[in-house]
Amino acid sequence: MNAPAHDNGRLALMLNELRLPTIGRLWPEFAERSDKEGWQASRLLGALFEHELAERAKRRIERHRNESHLDPSKTLATLEFGLLPMVSKAHVMALASGESWLEKGATILMFGPPGTGKSHLGSAIGHALIDVGYRVLFTRTSELVQKLQAARKSLQLPSALAKLDRFDLIILDDLSYARKDQAETSVLFELIAERYERKSLLITANQPFSGWNDVFPDPGMTVAAIDRLVHHSTIFELNVESYRRRKASDKQSARQRQLPEKNQEGGTTIMS
C-alpha cells in the first residue's frame, strides 16, 4: 500500500506548526537528493533532524549571548596571555570548559588595579561557557545592587533573586565601586548567600578583601560574604602593568613601525 502524498503547502504548514523551520527550509532539496540516490527513509529523516538540532543549538547560543550583556570583543581569542604572565592559559581554558566547578556553585575572584585585564579575562571565560551551553550574565555590581534594592522596596526581592537563578554564572564586575553609602548593599550579600554552593559567581575587584568594609553595611556582613566567596574559589591576582595601557602602547608601536614601510613603498622619505 502506497503512503499518502502530501502537497508542499500542507507540509510547510505542518512543519511551521511543529516549529521545525530548518527542516521546512531544507526538506525539498534533501527529498530530491534522497529520490535520486535511493536513501532509506531513516537516512533522510536523520539528516534533516541533525540539521534542525544544529540550527536550534546555534540559535540558542546566539540568544544566550545576547542576554549575557558581554562585550563581544572580550573573548579568549582577543585575550593576550603574554600580558598576563601570572595567569596560566591551561587553567583558564579548563575553567572556560565549565568542568565541574559550575555544578558545585564555585566562585572565581579576580583582584588587581584598574586596567589589568580583569574584565576581559572574566568576559572571555563567560563567552566560552556560553559556547558550551551555559547561561551567563555580565553586570556592573553597582547596577545590579540598584536593581535588587528597587526590587526589595517593591517587595519583589525573592522573585528577582529567583529570576537570576536561570544563569549558571553571574559576572559581577567592579565590586569595589559599589559603596554602602550609595546603595543598600545588603542586597549584594543576599545574592551571594542565595547562590552559595548552588550557582556560580565571578567577581572582579580593584581592592583586596581588606577594602571590602566600604562595600558592605557592617564588618560582620563583610566577613560572612568573604567566607562564602572564598569557599570553593579560584583566585586570580592581576597585579601587573595596566593591560589596557600596554595593549594601546603595543598598537601604537606597531603603527609607527608600519609608517616607514609605507613611506618606503611610496618612494617618500620622512626626515626627522
Secondary structure by P-SEA (a helix, b strand, c coil): cccccccaaaaaaaaaaacaaaaaacaaaaaaaaaaacccaaaaaaaaaaaaaaaaaaaaaaaaaaacccccccccccccccccccccaaaaaaaaacccccccbbbbbbbbcccccaaaaaaaaaaaaaaabbbbbbbcaaaaaaaaaaaaaacaaaaaaaaaccccbbbbccccccccccccaaaaaaaaaaacccbbbbbbbcccccccccccccaaaaaaaaaaaaccbbbbbcccccaaaaaaaaaaaaaaaaaaaaaaaacccccc
